[in-house]
Amino acid sequence: MSTADDAELNEFGYANKLKRSLGSFHTFAAGISYISILTGTFQLSYLGIAEGGPAYWWSWPMVFAGQLMVALCFAELAANYPIAGSIYNWSKRLSNPHVAWLAGWMMLVASVVSISATALAYQRTLPQIDSFFQFVGDGTGTYDQAANAVVLSTVLIVFTTVVNAIGVKLMARINSTGVFVELIAAVLLVIALAAVITRGPAVVTETLGTGVGHSWGYLGAFLVASLASSYVMYGFDTAASLGEESLNPHRNAPRAVLRALVASFVLGGLIILFGLMAAKSLNAPQLKTDGLQFVLTDALGPAIGRAFLVAIAIAITVCVLAVHTAAIRIAFAMARDNCLPAGSVLARVSPRFRTPIVPSIIIGVIAILLLLVNVNQPQIFSAVTSLAVVLIYVSYLLVTIPMLVARLRGNWPTGGARRAGRFQLGRWGLPVNILAVLWGIGMSVNLAWPRKEIYNATPPFHWYLQWSSVLFVIVIAAAGFAYYWFVQRHKVGVLADHAATPAPEGEAVS
């Protein structure tokens, strides 16, 4: 089957230089580890509770419903174009090289920042397991935790850089093992929390007065709190980004995209719900600072709580590994089209490890350098983290909007989409695509809205921090596209080393 998959890749203009060895669980694990149920729900639950009270839980099914529309569109694309750097290549085939470059550029920048941002979650977990992990001070100093977070995160990023440089097989083994542990831990956590509940499910109607002071009342508070869910349920396209390294990708990738999102929704929703039901006091101040981590040790006891915190630390590890992997595939896909400076170097694949080593190292180094911003100004990095998520939602729009245009013009599905056995939305394609676009626009606006609570929550207060979302997107898009338009676009084209080789005469593609 790999011969047929490689022959199909030749139809897209590429020769496969990567190692095709990943099975269905590997691709599923890549998608779900990027979303990372335990990492996201525990890292961000404090934000939801602080801004919207327990009722923020309703943002979880809301975000799932919207992202499901996007995932269904991506599943169709994954069935037809299982190519590295999914977002970039999908946009290129649906629109033009200019839109595709912008989509790839935004996704690449967002992914590199997300590596740093996700790695910082170690600080919310490891010191609670044991004070040994608080290397800088005792954690009570003004910047002890911020500086220590940089130390812990650096170690993690060095690890993910080495693993990704060695090869996709090692990455997949570590990632799959970590995901297996995470899934088992998530199920056990739901059971453990259910066993110590102190109140009923009506807790999800409690707002704790968070709507007071908002011009839109609780709706305003809920829109802010919903970001805690919006920051989690994305990255499912990673399953498709490994298409050139997967076996039978046009069948496995669409399933992996959808299964990763659905599994994350079910388990994450139950963890948040039972966590809120198990909290001893909804007014405990630690709920607004530590979130569900506090519930673990408070409701389950220190020993059991620490055991689950270990599982969360494993989940953070494989999440960063998956984000790093996805960033490498985007850089590789753009580089072999000579869309990035030094494209021939970035696209070079190690003959021994069958993986692009240079992007692994460069992305790791940049991610570590970004961490330094967090040392004395953690509020700035928090703002940048939010902006990375905005870029991801915008890059998704640069796929779903061209796809909708293609549908309206009658250019979708393409001939390849009609191949037997491939995932298709059929007559549901147009309404699903419309909803995906409307959802993407709505959430991009909500994410980028210049709220002080998100972009400048702590002093010193500066107007440019509050408006950093708008400024960041404009600067990243304008500066990046200016470079592409005036410097790189005249050089774009598949590099000779990566160009497809003609298929033997008479050979058919199944």
N, C-alpha and C positions, 0 to 999 in steps of 0.2 A: 504493500500500500504506500510506503514511503516513496517509491519510484514514481507512482502516479501523482502523489502530492508535490514532489519536486518538479515533475513535468508541468503541473498546473501553475506552479510558481514561475516557471519559464514563460508562461503566457502573460504574466504581469511584467515581464522584462528582466527578471532577476534569476541568477544562479544561486542555489542554496549553499552558502558557505558555513552555515551553522549545523550543529549536531541534532538530528531529529531522533529524539529518544524519550520524550515525555508522554506518559499515558494519560488517561482521562482524569484520574485522581490528582495527578500533578498539576494539570491545568486548572481544575477546580480549586485546588489548594492555593494556587497563585492568586486567583481572584478573591477568595475569602480571606486570605492573610493580608491582602492590601486593605480590605474593608476592616478586618480585625475586630470582631465583636467585643472581645475583652478590652482591647486597647482603647477603642473609641468610647464605649459606654462608661468605662471607669475614668478615662482621662478627662471627659467632657461633661459628665453628669452634674458636677458642681455648678457649671454654667447654667444648665437648664433649670436646676432647682433654685439657684440664687435669683435668676431673672424671671422665672415663671411659676415657681412652686412645683409641687408634684404633678399639677395639671399639664406640665410641659410634656408629659408622656404622650399626649395626643399628637405631638409633632412627629413621633416615631412612625406611626402608620401613615401620616400625611406625607412625609418625605419618601417613605417606601412606595406609596402609590405613584408619586410623580417620577421617581427614579425607575420604577418598573416600566414606565412608558419608554424611557430612554434605553433601558436594558433590552427591551423587545426589539427596538430599532437596531441596537448594536448586535443582537443575536442574528438578525438577518444579514448584517454586514459581515459578521464573523464567519457565517456559513459560506459566503461568497469570496471574501478576501481575508483569509487567515494569514496575514502578513505581519512581520515585525513592525513595531511602531504603529499600532492599529489606528489611533486617532489621526495621525499624519497621513497615512496611506489611504484611509477611508475618505478623508476630506479631499485628497488629490483625485480620487476616482469619481467623486460625486460633483466636484466643482472645477477648480483650476489650481495650478501650482502655487499661485500667490496666496489664495485662501488656505491651502494646505500648509504652506510654510508658516503662516501665522498661527494656525491651529497647533502645529507641531512645536513651534517656538514657545507658545504659552504653556503647553502641557509640559514641555521640558523644564522651563523655569519653575513652574509650580511643583513638579516632581522633586527637583533638587531641594527646594525650600522645605517640602514635605518630609524629606529624609531627616533634615535637622529638627523640624518641629516634632515629628513622631518620636525621635530618639530622646527628646527632652522628657518624654513621659516616664523614662526610667526614674527620674527624680521623685515622682509621685508614688513610686512603688518600692524601689530597692531600699531606701532608708527606713521604710516602714517594716520591711522584713527584718532588717538588722541595722543597728546604728553604725556598724562597720562600714557601710556604704556611704556614710557622710564623711567624705575625705576632707572637705573644706570647712573648717570651723566645727561648731556643734549644731548648726542649723538654725540658731537663734539670731545670728547677725543679720544685718540688713540685706546683704547680698550673698550670704552663705549658701542658700539653696540655689540661687541663680548660677553661681560659680561652680558649685558641685555638679549641677545639671550638665554643665559643659564638659566636665571631666568624664562623667559616666557616658554621656552621649558620644564623646570622641572615641572611647573604647569600642562602643557598639558599631559606629560607622567604620572604624578600621576593620572590624570583624566582617561586616557585610561587604566591604571592598575586596578583601582577600578571598572570600567565598565566591563572589561573583567573578573575580578574575580567574579563579581556578577552573570554573566550568559550570555549565547549567545543570549537569547531573548531580553534582554535589549540592548546589543550591536547591534543586528540587527535593533531594533526600532530606536535607535539613528542614526545608520549608514544609514538606508533607508531614514529617514527624512532629514539627511544632504545631501544625494545624490539627493533627490528630489529638494531640494533648489538649489544645485549646477547645476543641469541640467536646471532648469528654469532660473537661473541667467546666465548660459552660452548662452542660446538662446536669452535672453534679451540683453546680452552684444554684441552679434553679430549684433543685430538690431540697438542698440545704436551706435556702432562704424561705421556701414554702413551709418548711418544718418549724420555723420560728416567727411566723407572721404575727403581728400584734393588732392588725386592723384589716378591714375588708378592702376589696378593689375600688370602693368609692373614694379611696385616697386620691385617685386621679382627677377628682373634681376640686381638690383643694388648691387654691391659688396663693394662700398665705398673704393676701393683701398686696401682691406684687404689681397689680394694675394701678395702684395709687400713684399719681404723679405723671402717668403717661397720658399724652393728649388723646390717644385712642383707647384709653382705659386698658382693660386686660388684653385686648387684641394687640395693642402695642407691645405689651410685656411678652405675650406669647410669640410674636414674630421675632423678638430678640432671643427668647429661650429656644425657639425652633432651630437656631443655628447649631445648638448642641447635637441635634440629629443630622442636620445638613452636613456637618463636618465629618460624619462617619460614613454614610452610605454612598460612597463613590469609589472608583478604582476597579470596579468589576470588569472593565475592559482589559485589564491586565491578562486575564485568561486567554483573550484573543491575541494579545501582543506577542505571545510565545508561539504563535501559529507555525512559524518556520522550524520550530524545535519540537513540535508535537506530532504524534502519530494520529492519522485520521482527523486532522484539525477541523475540517468543515463540518464534521459531525459532533466532535467533542467540545469544540470551543463555544458554540451557541448554548449548549447545555450547561457548560461550566459557568458562563456569564450569568445565566438565570438562576442556577442553583446557588451560586455564591451569594447573590442578593437575597433570595428567599430565605436561605438558611440563616443569614445574618439578621434579617428582619424578625424571624420567629424567635430565635434564641436571645437576641439583644432585647427585644420587646419584653420577653418574660423576665429577663434578669432585672431590667429597670423596674418593671411592675412589682415583682416580689421583693426587690430591694426596698422600694418605698413602703411596701406593706410590712416589711420586717424592721424598719427603723424604729428604735425605741421612742424617739421624740423627733417630730418633724420640725421642731423649733431649735434643735441642737445647732449651734453656730458652725460646727464642723461640717454639716451637710452642705453649707454654702461655700466651703473652702476646699474640702477633700472629697465631697460627693460620696459615691458608693464605696470607696476605699474605707471610709470611716464606718459605714454600715457593716462591712465584713468583720472588722475586729470588734465592733461594739455589740453586734447582734449574735455573731457566731462564736465569739471568744477569740483571744489572741492566737491560740495554736491553730485552730481551723482557719481563721482569717489569714494567717501568714501562709498557710499551705496554698490557699487560693491566690494570694498575692504572688507566689512563685509562678503559678500558672499564667498570671497576668504578665509577669516579666518575660516569660517565654513567648507569649503572644506579641508583646512589643518587639521582641527580637526578630521574629519572623515577619512582622509587619514592615519593619524598616528594611529587612532583606528583600521583601517583595517590591516595595516602593523603589528601592535602589535598582532592582532588576528591570522594572518597567522603565525607569529613566534611561537606563543603558540602551534598551531596545529602541526607544524614540531617537536617541542620539545616533545610534547605528543606522537606523532607517533613513534619517535625514542626511547623514554623512555619506552614505553610499550613493545618494542622489546628488552629492556634492553641494548640498544646501547649507553646510556649515564650514567655517574656516578650517583648513587642514583636514578636509574631508577624507582624503586618502589614508591619513594616519588614524583618524577616529574610526574609520570603517574597516581597518585591518583586523582580520580574524586570526587568532593564534592557531597555527597548524597543529599544535600539541593539544590545546584545551578546547579548540573549536568554539571560542567565544571572543568577543571584542574586549581586549584587556585595557587598552588606553582609555576608553570612556569610563570603565569601571573606576580607574584610579583618579581621573580628572574630576568626575562627579563626586567621588568620596572626599577629595581634597577641598572642593568648593563647599560641600555641605559642612565640613569641619570648620572652615573659615567663617561661614555664616553663623556658627554657634557663638563666636566671640562677641557678637552683638548682644548676646543675652547676659554677659557677665555683670555689667553695671546698669544696663537699661532693659530689663526683662519686658517692660511694657511695650517697647518698640518691637521686639521679636514677636510678641503676642499679636501685634497688629499685622506684621508681615506674614505670620502664619495664616491669619484670616484671609489675607490677600491672595495667598497661594490657592486657597480653596475657590475664591472668586474666579481666578484664572482657569481652574479646572472646569468649572461650570460653563464658562465662556467658550472654552475649547470644545466642550461637548456640543454647544450650540453651533459651532462651526462645522459640525458633522450633521446634526439633525436638521438644521435649516436647509443646507444644500440637498439633503435627502428628500425633504418635503418639496422643494422646487422641482427635483427630478420626478417625483410622483405626479405632481400637478401637470408637468409637461409630458407625462406618459413615458418617461425614460427609465422608470423603475417599476418592476425588477428588470435587470439586464438579462442578457441571454444566459449568463452563468447562473443567475438566480433561479432559472427554470430547470436546472439539472435535478433529476429525480432524487428524492430522499433528503433534500436540503431544507433547512428551516425557512419557512415563509409565513408571513402574516396574512397573506391573501387579501380578502376584502377588508380586513381589519387594519391593514397597513396605513391607510390615509388617516383615519381618526386617531389611531395610536400615535402616528407621527405628529399630527397637529397638537395633541395633548403634550407630547414630549417637548415641542418647541415652546408652547405657552408656559409649561412648567419651568423650563430652563430660563426663560426670560424673567419670570416672576422671582425665582430663587436667586438669580444673578443680581437683580435689583435689591432684594432683601439682604443678601450677603454684603453688597457693596455700600449699602446705605450708611452715610457718615454718622454713626451713633457713637456717642462718647462711651457708652457701656462696653463697647467692643474694641474700639480703636484708640481710646485714651481713658481707660477706666481708673487709672491711678495717676497722681501728680508726678512730674510737672505736666500741666495741661497746655497743649499747643494746638493751634488750629490745623497745622499741617498733619498732625497725627490723627485728628478726628476725620480729616478729609483724605487720609492716606490711601483709602481704598480706591477712590476715583483717580487720585494722582498716580498711584502705582500702576493701575491698569493702563492708563493713558501713556505713561512714560515707557513701560515695558513694551506695549504694543507699538507705539510710535518709533521708539529708538530701534527696536528689533527690526521692524519692517523697513525702516529707512536704510539700515545696513543691508538688508536683503535686496531692496530695490536698486540701490545705487552701487553696490559692490558685488553681491553674490549671485543675483539672478541670471547674469550673463554667463555664469559658469555652470549653471544647473544642468545635470544630465547624469544618467547612470554611469558610474565609474566602470572602466573597461574590465577591471578584475571581478566586478559583480554582475556584469551584463549576462543575460541569459544565453545559454549555448543552444544552437538549433537542435531540435529533436530529430532522432533518426527517422529517415523517410518511412512513412507508413505507420509510425507509432501513434497510437490513440491515447487520449487522456480520458480516464473514466471519471 
